[in-house]
Amino acid sequence: MLFAADPLIGSWILWSTVMTANDILKIVGEDKTQINHLRPIPDPETLVHRKLPEGPFWQKIPAYANVDEETFLDHKWQAKNSLTKPKKLIEAFSGLVSQHFIEDVRAGFEAAPMAVRVSPYLLSLINWDEPYGDPLIRQFIPLQSRRLPNHPQLGLDSLAEQADAPVPGLTHRYPDKALFLPLDTCPVYCRFCTRSYAVGLDTPTVDKVNFGQKPERWELAFQYINSRPELEDIVVSGGDAFNLRADRVQHIGDRLLDIDHIRRIRIATKGIAVMPQKILTDHEWRDALLSLVKKGRERHKEVCLHTHFNNPDEITWITRKALNVLTENGVTVRNQSVLQRGVNDDVETMVLLGRRLGYINVQPYYVYVHDLVPKVEDLRTTLQTALDIEKHVRGTTAGFNTPTFVVDAPGGGGKRNAHSFEHYDRVTGISVFTAPSVRPGQFFLYFDPIHLLPEEGQVRWANPMQHQRMIDEALDRARAKFHGPSS
């Protein structure tokens, strides 16, 4: 039997041995020096994932019109000029938008669970000509006109991280992995933060759990990690590791690397997406990171970065410059996105994001179906949206650059493949997951946004008497599937 390429369908097919070598040559081309293109060569202009914003793009913002490149690339300037009060943020863009938009933002901040912090870099990436359609505004600036009621099943700590905390700021949920939260501040604050119960300053609607940078609290975490020989993987998050001083990054990394059974350390930061200047000009912080990567490699351990880009518009020539530094020094960088309405909830945007990340040597790792977070119901999507997008994203690039779409199961079930539900009712929007290696025998529920449900589902949720009934129906069907029909 022989295999040959079929030029009509671009795949390999099995041919019978009755075919001669000449027959096969006619199929693949007799001239071995001739390239047989099975698909059209694309116009380079169509490779848009390689087209990054160039030049001093920040100068389109009046407040930064006279800021030169050296200043804009200075991480200290970025941090010093970050906007931390709604009034100052509004003043920065007041000449670019309508008064109606300004009032919409002002009212939005009054009910927001997250404090505000926006870097000049981030502000300069926004398309102020169309503020209501801009994907970055959706993520960082609340608008009262988009406010929707919270889902009735929503809780402030929906993932139950504190319930799995043996010591403050350390979550041990998976057998060999723990989440370490050494701080509770970030270089910017995202509206959709799943840790709005702790991250940032108190707001009019939320009194935060405090995870300040306290070495004595860290010591308890190190002692616990050292006492648990099954732990091999530690995620250092927060808050954001970008906000740790260089000596504290070094201290935390050294302490973890010195624990023999720890094999992998993931330093989580959104900073590369919102303030890549730190990699370029904060040499102490960068050197601390690189020293940990080098020390880990010498001990046959992995130290890597996990970052957070949600939309291709967040990637610029400055991003590429920063990632080039990390690539040159052998730092593995992976990305975790959150699926959000109007940000990346369509196939074209998610494909472009994945390919652009791959272009700058960032490996797409996870896409999270949006957690149930207070006051951001306008950003959530249905589980079906994730399933549909994943189907189209898979196959557009290499498998290792194709993210896994996951639901972080409310109540502490952990990350579950979005396709792995035991039951999903598209009318009520209730999906049921199991986590046999995390919580054997338990069921975990995710809830689609009510306003995106069919009318029948919206009517049922409008009646509080139906809430538990819908949940019980979903659980009964999930149990029947999981355990089989009862006798």
C-alpha positions in Angstrom: 0.0 0.0 0.0 1.2 3.5 -0.7 0.3 7.0 0.7 0.1 10.0 -1.6 -1.0 13.6 -1.4 -4.3 14.5 -3.0 -4.0 18.0 -4.4 -7.8 18.5 -4.5 -8.4 18.0 -0.8 -5.0 18.8 0.6 -4.7 15.6 2.6 -2.9 12.2 2.6 -4.9 9.3 1.2 -4.2 5.6 0.9 -3.8 4.3 -2.6 -3.9 0.7 -3.7 -0.7 -1.0 -4.8 -2.2 -1.3 -8.3 -1.1 2.3 -8.8 2.3 2.6 -10.5 5.0 5.0 -9.5 4.3 7.0 -12.6 0.7 7.3 -11.5 1.8 8.8 -8.2 4.3 11.2 -9.9 1.4 12.6 -12.0 -0.4 13.3 -8.7 2.5 14.9 -6.8 4.2 16.5 -9.8 6.9 15.0 -11.9 9.2 18.0 -11.5 10.7 17.5 -8.1 12.1 21.1 -8.1 8.6 22.5 -8.6 6.7 23.6 -5.4 3.1 22.4 -5.5 1.2 25.0 -3.5 -2.0 23.3 -2.1 -3.5 26.6 -1.0 -3.1 30.2 -2.2 -0.1 32.2 -0.9 -1.7 34.9 1.4 -1.1 38.6 0.8 1.3 39.7 3.5 -1.1 42.5 4.3 -3.6 40.0 5.5 -1.2 38.7 8.2 -2.7 41.3 10.6 -1.4 39.5 13.7 2.1 40.8 12.8 0.9 44.4 12.6 1.5 46.0 16.0 0.9 49.7 16.8 4.2 51.5 16.1 5.7 54.9 16.9 4.6 57.3 19.7 1.0 56.3 19.7 0.5 57.7 23.2 0.9 61.3 21.9 -2.7 61.2 20.5 -3.8 61.7 24.1 -3.6 65.5 24.9 -2.1 64.8 28.4 0.8 62.9 26.8 1.2 64.9 23.6 4.6 66.1 24.6 5.9 62.9 26.3 8.9 61.6 24.5 9.8 57.9 24.1 12.4 57.7 26.8 9.9 59.1 29.3 7.1 56.9 28.2 9.2 53.8 28.5 10.2 54.7 32.1 8.3 52.4 34.5 8.6 54.9 37.3 6.9 57.6 35.1 4.2 55.1 34.3 3.6 54.2 37.9 3.8 57.8 39.1 1.3 59.0 36.5 -1.2 56.2 36.8 -4.6 57.4 37.6 -6.0 56.2 40.9 -9.1 58.4 41.4 -12.1 58.6 39.2 -12.0 62.4 39.0 -8.4 62.3 37.7 -9.1 59.6 35.2 -12.1 61.6 33.9 -10.0 64.7 33.6 -7.4 62.8 31.5 -9.9 61.9 28.8 -12.5 64.7 29.2 -11.4 66.5 26.0 -11.8 63.3 23.9 -15.4 62.2 24.7 -18.9 63.6 25.1 -20.3 65.0 28.4 -22.8 62.1 28.3 -20.0 59.6 28.4 -18.3 61.4 31.3 -21.5 61.3 33.3 -21.9 57.6 32.5 -18.4 56.9 33.8 -18.9 59.0 36.9 -22.1 57.2 37.9 -20.4 53.9 37.0 -17.7 54.4 39.6 -20.1 55.1 42.4 -21.3 51.4 42.4 -18.0 49.7 41.3 -16.6 47.0 43.6 -13.0 47.7 42.3 -10.9 50.7 43.0 -9.5 52.5 39.9 -5.9 52.4 38.7 -5.2 53.0 35.0 -1.6 53.4 33.6 -0.8 56.1 30.9 0.1 53.2 28.6 -3.3 51.6 29.0 -5.1 54.9 28.6 -3.3 55.5 25.3 -4.4 52.1 23.9 -8.1 53.1 24.0 -9.9 54.2 20.9 -11.4 57.4 22.2 -13.2 58.0 18.9 -15.6 55.1 19.8 -15.5 54.8 23.6 -18.7 52.8 23.9 -17.2 50.1 21.6 -13.7 50.0 22.9 -12.6 46.7 24.5 -10.3 48.2 27.0 -12.9 50.6 28.4 -15.1 47.6 28.9 -12.5 46.0 31.1 -11.3 49.0 33.1 -13.8 51.8 33.2 -17.4 51.1 34.5 -20.3 52.6 32.8 -23.7 53.0 34.6 -25.6 52.5 31.3 -24.3 49.0 31.1 -25.1 48.1 34.7 -27.1 44.9 35.1 -28.4 43.2 38.2 -26.1 40.5 39.7 -27.1 37.0 39.1 -29.1 35.7 42.1 -26.5 32.9 42.7 -23.5 35.2 42.7 -21.2 35.5 45.7 -18.3 37.8 46.5 -15.8 35.0 46.7 -17.5 32.8 44.1 -14.5 30.4 43.8 -14.3 29.8 47.5 -10.6 30.5 47.6 -10.7 31.5 51.3 -12.5 28.2 52.2 -9.4 26.3 50.9 -6.9 28.5 52.7 -4.9 26.7 55.5 -3.2 30.0 56.2 -4.1 33.5 55.1 -3.3 34.2 51.5 -2.6 30.6 50.5 -5.1 28.4 48.7 -4.5 24.6 48.5 -7.1 23.1 46.3 -5.4 20.8 43.9 -3.3 17.9 45.3 0.1 19.1 44.1 -0.5 22.8 43.5 -1.1 25.9 45.8 -1.9 29.5 45.1 0.2 32.0 47.1 -1.1 35.6 47.4 1.8 37.7 48.8 0.0 41.0 48.2 -3.3 42.6 47.2 -2.4 45.4 44.8 -1.8 45.6 41.1 -0.4 48.0 38.5 -3.9 48.4 37.2 -7.3 47.3 38.5 -9.6 45.2 36.2 -13.4 45.6 36.7 -13.8 41.8 36.3 -11.2 40.7 39.0 -12.3 37.5 40.5 -10.5 38.6 43.7 -12.5 41.8 44.1 -13.1 40.6 47.7 -9.4 41.4 48.4 -7.6 43.3 45.6 -7.2 47.0 45.9 -8.6 49.6 48.3 -12.0 49.4 49.9 -14.8 50.8 47.8 -18.2 52.2 48.7 -19.7 48.7 48.1 -16.9 46.3 49.3 -14.7 46.1 52.5 -11.7 44.1 51.3 -10.0 41.2 52.9 -6.4 42.4 53.5 -3.5 40.5 52.0 -0.8 43.2 52.6 2.9 42.6 52.0 3.6 41.1 55.4 6.7 38.8 55.6 5.4 37.2 58.8 2.3 36.1 56.9 4.5 34.8 54.1 6.5 32.8 56.6 3.4 30.9 57.6 2.8 30.1 53.9 6.3 28.9 53.4 6.1 26.7 56.6 2.9 25.1 55.3 4.3 24.5 51.8 7.4 23.0 53.3 5.2 20.6 55.5 3.3 19.3 52.5 5.5 16.9 50.4 2.8 16.5 47.8 3.1 20.1 46.7 5.2 20.6 43.6 3.6 23.6 41.9 3.2 27.1 43.4 1.5 30.0 41.7 2.7 33.4 43.0 -0.2 35.8 42.3 -2.1 38.3 44.3 -2.6 41.1 43.5 0.2 41.2 41.1 3.9 40.3 41.3 4.8 43.4 39.4 4.0 45.4 42.5 6.5 43.5 44.6 9.9 45.1 45.1 12.8 43.3 43.4 14.3 42.0 46.7 10.9 40.6 47.7 10.5 38.8 44.4 14.0 37.4 45.0 13.2 36.4 48.6 9.9 34.7 47.7 11.5 32.8 44.8 14.5 31.8 46.7 12.4 30.4 49.6 10.3 28.4 47.3 13.2 27.1 45.2 14.9 26.0 48.5 12.0 23.7 49.2 13.1 20.4 47.7 9.7 19.1 46.6 8.8 22.3 44.8 9.4 21.7 41.1 7.5 24.6 39.4 6.9 28.2 40.2 4.6 30.4 38.2 4.8 34.1 38.7 1.5 35.6 37.7 1.3 39.2 36.5 -0.9 41.3 34.3 1.8 43.8 34.3 3.3 42.8 30.9 -0.1 43.6 29.3 -0.6 47.0 31.0 2.9 48.2 31.9 5.5 46.3 29.8 7.9 49.2 30.5 8.8 47.5 33.8 10.6 44.7 31.9 12.5 47.3 29.9 13.6 49.8 32.5 13.2 48.3 36.0 16.5 46.5 35.8 16.5 45.3 39.5 13.0 43.6 39.1 13.9 42.1 35.8 17.3 40.8 37.1 15.6 39.3 40.1 13.2 37.4 37.8 16.0 36.3 35.5 18.1 35.1 38.4 15.2 32.9 39.7 14.7 31.5 36.2 18.5 30.7 36.0 18.6 29.2 39.5 15.5 27.1 38.8 17.1 25.8 35.6 20.3 24.9 37.5 18.2 22.9 39.9 16.1 21.3 37.2 13.1 23.3 38.2 10.9 25.7 36.2 10.3 29.3 37.0 8.0 31.0 34.4 5.7 33.9 34.0 1.9 33.7 33.5 0.4 36.9 32.1 -3.0 38.2 31.0 -3.9 39.6 27.6 -7.6 39.7 26.6 -7.7 41.5 23.3 -5.2 41.9 20.4 -5.4 45.7 20.8 -3.4 45.3 24.0 -0.2 44.2 22.2 2.1 46.9 20.8 5.7 47.4 19.7 6.5 48.0 23.4 5.0 44.7 24.3 7.1 43.0 21.7 10.3 44.8 22.9 9.7 43.6 26.5 8.9 40.0 25.4 12.0 39.9 23.3 14.1 40.6 26.5 12.3 37.6 28.2 12.7 35.4 25.2 16.4 36.2 24.9 16.8 35.1 28.5 14.9 31.9 28.1 11.8 32.9 30.1 8.7 30.9 29.4 5.6 33.1 29.2 2.1 31.8 29.1 -1.2 33.7 28.8 -4.5 33.4 30.6 -7.5 35.3 29.1 -11.0 35.9 30.4 -13.9 35.5 27.9 -15.8 38.8 28.0 -18.6 40.3 26.0 -17.5 43.0 23.6 -13.9 42.3 24.4 -13.1 38.9 22.9 -16.3 36.9 22.6 -16.1 36.4 18.8 -14.1 34.0 16.8 -12.2 36.6 14.8 -10.9 38.4 17.9 -9.9 35.3 19.7 -8.1 33.8 16.7 -6.2 37.1 16.2 -5.3 37.3 19.9 -3.9 33.8 19.9 -1.9 34.3 16.7 -0.6 37.7 17.9 0.5 36.2 21.3 2.3 33.4 19.4 4.0 36.0 17.3 5.6 37.6 20.4 6.4 34.2 22.0 3.6 34.1 24.5 1.9 30.8 24.7 -1.9 30.9 25.0 -2.8 28.7 27.9 -6.3 29.2 29.3 -9.4 31.1 28.3 -11.7 31.3 31.4 -15.4 31.5 31.1 -16.1 34.7 33.1 -16.4 34.1 36.9 -19.5 35.2 38.7 -18.1 38.6 39.9 -20.2 41.4 41.4 -21.3 44.4 39.2 -19.9 43.1 35.9 -22.8 41.0 34.6 -22.5 43.0 31.3 -19.1 41.3 30.7 -20.2 37.7 31.2 -21.0 35.4 28.3 -22.9 32.1 28.1 -21.0 28.8 28.4 -22.3 28.1 24.8 -20.3 31.1 23.6 -17.1 29.5 24.9 -18.0 26.2 23.3 -18.7 27.8 19.9 -15.5 29.9 19.9 -13.3 27.1 21.0 -14.5 24.9 18.1 -13.4 27.5 15.6 -10.2 28.5 17.3 -8.9 24.9 17.4 -7.1 24.3 14.1 -6.1 27.9 13.3 -2.6 27.4 14.8 -0.4 24.9 16.5 -1.9 22.8 19.3 0.5 24.1 21.9 -0.6 27.7 21.0 -4.3 26.8 21.2 -5.8 27.7 24.6 -8.0 25.4 26.7 -11.4 27.0 27.4 -12.3 26.4 31.1 -14.9 27.1 33.7 -13.4 27.7 37.2 -16.3 25.9 38.9 -18.0 28.1 41.5 -17.8 26.8 45.0 -14.2 25.4 44.7 -14.4 22.8 42.0 -11.4 24.2 40.2 -10.8 24.6 36.5 -12.9 22.3 34.4 -12.7 21.9 30.6 -15.7 23.9 29.3 -16.9 20.8 27.3 -16.8 18.5 30.4 -20.1 19.5 31.9 -22.4 16.7 33.2 -25.5 18.7 32.2 -26.1 22.0 30.5 -29.6 23.6 30.2 -29.4 26.3 27.6 -32.9 27.6 28.7 -32.1 28.1 32.4 -28.4 28.7 31.7 -27.4 26.2 34.4 -24.5 23.9 33.8 -23.3 21.2 36.2 -19.7 20.1 36.5 -17.9 17.4 38.6 -14.4 17.5 39.8 -13.6 13.9 40.8 -9.9 14.6 41.6 -10.6 17.8 43.6 -14.0 17.2 45.3 -15.1 13.6 44.6 -18.8 13.1 44.6 -19.7 16.8 44.5 -21.5 18.8 41.8 -20.7 22.4 40.9 -23.0 24.9 39.2 -22.2 27.6 36.7 -24.9 30.1 35.7 -25.2 31.9 32.4 -26.2 35.6 32.5 -29.9 35.8 32.7 -30.3 38.6 30.1 -28.7 36.3 27.5 -31.2 33.4 28.1 -34.2 32.6 26.0 -37.4 34.3 27.1 -38.6 31.2 28.9 -35.5 31.1 31.0 -35.7 34.8 31.9 -39.3 34.4 33.0 -38.3 31.5 35.3 -35.5 33.5 36.9 -37.8 36.4 37.4 -39.7 34.3 39.8 -37.7 33.6 43.0 -39.8 30.6 43.7 -38.4 28.9 40.6 -34.7 29.4 41.5 -34.2 26.3 43.7 -36.5 24.3 41.4 -34.3 25.0 38.4 -31.2 24.1 40.4 -32.7 20.9 41.6 -33.8 19.9 38.0 -30.2 20.5 36.8 -28.7 18.5 39.6 -31.1 15.6 39.1 -30.3 15.4 35.4 -26.6 15.6 36.1 -26.8 12.8 38.7 -28.7 10.7 36.3 -26.0 11.1 33.7 -23.2 10.7 36.1 -24.5 7.7 38.1 -27.0 6.3 35.6 -30.8 6.1 36.0 -31.9 5.0 39.4 -33.9 1.8 39.7 
